[in-house]
Amino acid sequence: MFRLWVKLIDDNHLIKDIVVCDDTADSRTHKVMNSIEKACYEMDLSKPIWLKPIVRDFQIHAKCRFTKDAFIEEVPFDYMEIQVLEEDY
């Protein structure tokens, strides 16, 4: 089971969060992308852009932040943080 925690943070406060589960046989990359797409759909957000520093942080820590710069439209929060909670190997 793959689980991804998506949090919206504004002014150092958690304003919304969701945990997305994926038990498909897809690759880790596909699971991450599909989970982010599901979370953004549920939270009525556009999908963020993966900038190089974000990709590097996620590869190292399995956790990263998407600031307002990573979204095309204006968002009502300071950043969106994603974190892998559980991963099958």
Order of alpha helices (4+ residues) and beta strands (2+ residues): beta-beta-alpha-alpha-beta-beta
